[in-house]
Amino acid sequence: MAPTAIHETLGVTASKKRPDADSATRETGESIRLSARSAAYTKQTSGAAPTYIQANLIILPSKYASDFRILCQRNPVPCPLLAESAAVGSWDALRSWIPGVEGTDIAANVDLRHDCPKYMVYQDGVLKTSHCLNIEDKWTEDHVCFVIGCSFSFETALTAAGLMPTHTAHGRNAPMYRTSLPLCPAGVFMDATYIVSMRPYRKRDIEKVRDITRPYVATHGEPIDWGWEAVARLGIKNISLPDYGEAPVNPSGTELCPGEGSGDKELVPVFWGCGVTPQEAVQRAGLEGTVFGHAPGYMLVLDVRDRDILQH
């Protein structure tokens, strides 16, 4: 995480690195979960526990589990399924969907009701509670949790290559946007569209960014689009006003706008599939009952490492 490399690539100075960068190298997936469980860790998780996979959660009444599983299978880029509850109602054990990886390898000591720093609660498809610390009092024996890969997982590799995302460098949450790109439907999940996360990069670095993130298929893989023209192609209304997360910034920490740099040094938005997509699908479907998700940017940090899930 050498500040000189970051400066050369994106212009982020050493003074802008996350204030907890040194302690982050000592964090593990379990330590983040235990801290979240005790309500000691309540911040967003970009840059936390480097090399440990981070994940999105969606927790549904069991009658929707089969449809949701198919939704993930049909839409593996925005909804890469890593694991689910070991049984209906189980909040402390996982069944793995990663070949060759057991549920206990994904997260051995886990409490799905507490281990995200913050949660969202939906009732009959409508958001009722935002950024609550736990969902223990609302969990039932009929709930099934799905664990979905998160693009925060490849940010360690980008940073090691001198390509630290600007939101990480400035201690911010990643910007996330609704798009007009449709999901392949499954059962009750109709008319849903992709949510994407965005990280700005110089044009000259895009192929390197693609190469680095491509093997992370279980956590969205390489970008789905890039460039200022992609904003319109994806149907994003205003890049300065994300639907989730925080407004995007350039390397100096000011508002991201077109026209910074020229030629291959131009700074452009780069978009990835995002695991907030299922929460959008839940709202579009108007599911009956209580549904939970992680608060965008406040992920479940797992025990499995990035080296365990890479595809080459």
Disulfide bonds with the S-S distance in Angstrom:
none
